[in-house]
Amino acid sequence: MEKPKFKGHLRILVLKLLAERPLHGYGIMAELEKRYGMPHPSPGTIYPILASLRRAGLIEIASEGKREKKLYRITEKGKEYLKEHDYEVKEALEMAESFREFARLGGRELAEVLKEAFGSVSKLSEEQKAALAKEFEEFAKRVRLILLGEIQGKNNSP
């Protein structure tokens, strides 16, 4: 299975946001969350993207505000890049929409509980591990049946 290109999509989405108006790093993180339903991206994700976009000449620092907050804006080269890579913008927006819908369906909660299970697995008894394995197996089967169209909803079990 091919790994999703989230970082590449995030780079395009950041550039698209800056094409609309200058923003500082935190503003970019907040806007990504608000607009695209992404969990608040970390500074460790956003700032390397901003640095990469600056090195490529696609964005520049518009001004530096309080506490050294940098306000970023798109350059003419960045605007041209967006025009030339319109297909990537569309792909990134489609990915963001899928992410927003997945989160709306409970994807974030699912990710959180899987993270909890992963972090706890070494502390679980053999009985708990067996119960968890059974739940995972059943859940995976039900999800696959839904994806195949064999189950229309939660109330229609096989």
One Martini backbone bead per residue (centre of mass of N, CA, C, O) as a GRO file, in nm:
protein
  158
    1MET     BB    1   0.096   0.037   0.023
    2GLU     BB    2   0.068   0.362  -0.021
    3LYS     BB    3   0.193   0.641   0.107
    4PRO     BB    4   0.090   0.921   0.209
    5LYS     BB    5   0.133   1.282   0.109
    6PHE     BB    6   0.105   1.491   0.349
    7LYS     BB    7   0.346   1.685   0.332
    8GLY     BB    8   0.296   1.775   0.039
    9HIS     BB    9   0.009   1.877   0.093
   10LEU     BB   10   0.081   2.078   0.312
   11ARG     BB   11   0.257   2.260   0.141
   12ILE     BB   12   0.031   2.348  -0.053
   13LEU     BB   13  -0.167   2.458   0.164
   14VAL     BB   14   0.018   2.676   0.269
   15LEU     BB   15   0.051   2.826   0.003
   16LYS     BB   16  -0.250   2.882  -0.038
   17LEU     BB   17  -0.291   3.053   0.216
   18LEU     BB   18  -0.068   3.270   0.133
   19ALA     BB   19  -0.229   3.366  -0.124
   20GLU     BB   20  -0.453   3.518   0.049
   21ARG     BB   21  -0.255   3.570   0.312
   22PRO     BB   22  -0.079   3.672   0.556
   23LEU     BB   23   0.110   3.460   0.792
   24HIS     BB   24   0.172   3.298   1.069
   25GLY     BB   25   0.242   3.002   1.197
   26TYR     BB   26  -0.005   2.981   1.385
   27GLY     BB   27  -0.214   3.069   1.171
   28ILE     BB   28  -0.168   2.826   0.991
   29MET     BB   29  -0.245   2.606   1.191
   30ALA     BB   30  -0.534   2.712   1.248
   31GLU     BB   31  -0.636   2.712   0.951
   32LEU     BB   32  -0.602   2.411   0.894
   33GLU     BB   33  -0.798   2.321   1.110
   34LYS     BB   34  -1.050   2.487   1.029
   35ARG     BB   35  -1.068   2.416   0.716
   36TYR     BB   36  -0.952   2.087   0.716
   37GLY     BB   37  -0.963   1.927   1.003
   38MET     BB   38  -0.696   1.934   1.126
   39PRO     BB   39  -0.488   1.873   1.337
   40HIS     BB   40  -0.286   2.054   1.504
   41PRO     BB   41  -0.013   2.144   1.381
   42SER     BB   42   0.307   2.136   1.437
   43PRO     BB   43   0.590   2.316   1.447
   44GLY     BB   44   0.764   2.063   1.344
   45THR     BB   45   0.603   2.084   1.066
   46ILE     BB   46   0.573   2.384   0.966
   47TYR     BB   47   0.862   2.520   0.975
   48PRO     BB   48   1.002   2.338   0.762
   49ILE     BB   49   0.811   2.420   0.535
   50LEU     BB   50   0.873   2.721   0.539
   51ALA     BB   51   1.176   2.691   0.485
   52SER     BB   52   1.143   2.549   0.212
   53LEU     BB   53   0.979   2.772   0.071
   54ARG     BB   54   1.198   2.988   0.102
   55ARG     BB   55   1.433   2.845  -0.047
   56ALA     BB   56   1.246   2.834  -0.316
   57GLY     BB   57   1.093   3.128  -0.334
   58LEU     BB   58   0.768   3.113  -0.251
   59ILE     BB   59   0.846   3.269   0.010
   60GLU     BB   60   0.822   3.537   0.259
   61ILE     BB   61   0.905   3.790   0.469
   62ALA     BB   62   0.709   4.056   0.561
   63SER     BB   63   0.738   4.041   0.885
   64GLU     BB   64   0.823   4.137   1.222
   65GLY     BB   65   0.698   4.090   1.524
   66LYS     BB   66   0.620   3.996   1.801
   67ARG     BB   67   0.835   3.782   1.932
   68GLU     BB   68   0.941   3.705   1.638
   69LYS     BB   69   0.707   3.709   1.449
   70LYS     BB   70   0.645   3.576   1.140
   71LEU     BB   71   0.540   3.703   0.831
   72TYR     BB   72   0.395   3.534   0.566
   73ARG     BB   73   0.446   3.532   0.202
   74ILE     BB   74   0.387   3.525  -0.117
   75THR     BB   75   0.525   3.495  -0.419
   76GLU     BB   76   0.539   3.504  -0.751
   77LYS     BB   77   0.659   3.223  -0.769
   78GLY     BB   78   0.436   3.092  -0.596
   79LYS     BB   79   0.198   3.161  -0.781
   80GLU     BB   80   0.306   3.007  -1.024
   81TYR     BB   81   0.323   2.733  -0.891
   82LEU     BB   82   0.019   2.701  -0.841
   83LYS     BB   83  -0.064   2.716  -1.138
   84GLU     BB   84   0.125   2.476  -1.240
   85HIS     BB   85  -0.003   2.297  -0.970
   86ASP     BB   86  -0.318   2.249  -0.970
   87TYR     BB   87  -0.339   1.939  -0.931
   88GLU     BB   88  -0.215   1.946  -0.641
   89VAL     BB   89  -0.425   2.121  -0.513
   90LYS     BB   90  -0.665   1.936  -0.565
   91GLU     BB   91  -0.546   1.690  -0.419
   92ALA     BB   92  -0.514   1.830  -0.141
   93LEU     BB   93  -0.816   1.905  -0.107
   94GLU     BB   94  -0.920   1.614  -0.119
   95MET     BB   95  -0.759   1.511   0.122
   96ALA     BB   96  -0.875   1.714   0.326
   97GLU     BB   97  -1.169   1.623   0.293
   98SER     BB   98  -1.124   1.332   0.382
   99PHE     BB   99  -1.015   1.402   0.659
  100ARG     BB  100  -1.262   1.553   0.763
  101GLU     BB  101  -1.460   1.313   0.729
  102PHE     BB  102  -1.308   1.106   0.899
  103ALA     BB  103  -1.323   1.271   1.160
  104ARG     BB  104  -1.636   1.289   1.169
  105LEU     BB  105  -1.657   0.959   1.189
  106GLY     BB  106  -1.403   0.901   1.416
  107GLY     BB  107  -1.093   0.892   1.346
  108ARG     BB  108  -0.963   1.026   1.592
  109GLU     BB  109  -1.062   0.833   1.808
  110LEU     BB  110  -0.935   0.586   1.683
  111ALA     BB  111  -0.642   0.684   1.698
  112GLU     BB  112  -0.637   0.720   2.005
  113VAL     BB  113  -0.705   0.425   2.088
  114LEU     BB  114  -0.467   0.295   1.938
  115LYS     BB  115  -0.250   0.445   2.095
  116GLU     BB  116  -0.330   0.337   2.371
  117ALA     BB  117  -0.296   0.039   2.306
  118PHE     BB  118   0.000   0.050   2.227
  119GLY     BB  119   0.097   0.177   2.507
  120SER     BB  120  -0.039  -0.086   2.678
  121VAL     BB  121   0.042  -0.377   2.582
  122SER     BB  122   0.273  -0.446   2.800
  123LYS     BB  123   0.042  -0.430   3.050
  124LEU     BB  124  -0.114  -0.663   2.958
  125SER     BB  125  -0.288  -0.925   2.971
  126GLU     BB  126  -0.360  -1.207   2.806
  127GLU     BB  127  -0.665  -1.157   2.815
  128GLN     BB  128  -0.661  -0.869   2.700
  129LYS     BB  129  -0.515  -0.935   2.436
  130ALA     BB  130  -0.728  -1.131   2.328
  131ALA     BB  131  -0.962  -0.928   2.329
  132LEU     BB  132  -0.827  -0.722   2.142
  133ALA     BB  133  -0.781  -0.907   1.900
  134LYS     BB  134  -1.082  -0.967   1.854
  135GLU     BB  135  -1.174  -0.674   1.809
  136PHE     BB  136  -0.991  -0.611   1.569
  137GLU     BB  137  -1.092  -0.834   1.383
  138GLU     BB  138  -1.392  -0.752   1.378
  139PHE     BB  139  -1.357  -0.464   1.290
  140ALA     BB  140  -1.210  -0.517   1.022
  141LYS     BB  141  -1.440  -0.678   0.896
  142ARG     BB  142  -1.664  -0.462   0.908
  143VAL     BB  143  -1.519  -0.247   0.746
  144ARG     BB  144  -1.479  -0.413   0.487
  145LEU     BB  145  -1.781  -0.459   0.434
  146ILE     BB  146  -1.855  -0.165   0.404
  147LEU     BB  147  -1.655  -0.102   0.168
  148LEU     BB  148  -1.801  -0.332  -0.016
  149GLY     BB  149  -2.126  -0.294   0.047
  150GLU     BB  150  -2.247  -0.525   0.254
  151ILE     BB  151  -2.286  -0.279   0.452
  152GLN     BB  152  -2.496   0.000   0.515
  153GLY     BB  153  -2.494  -0.029   0.837
  154LYS     BB  154  -2.495  -0.082   1.172
  155ASN     BB  155  -2.782  -0.250   1.174
  156ASN     BB  156  -2.649  -0.432   0.933
  157SER     BB  157  -2.568  -0.734   0.993
  158PRO     BB  158  -2.432  -1.044   0.876
   0.00000   0.00000   0.00000
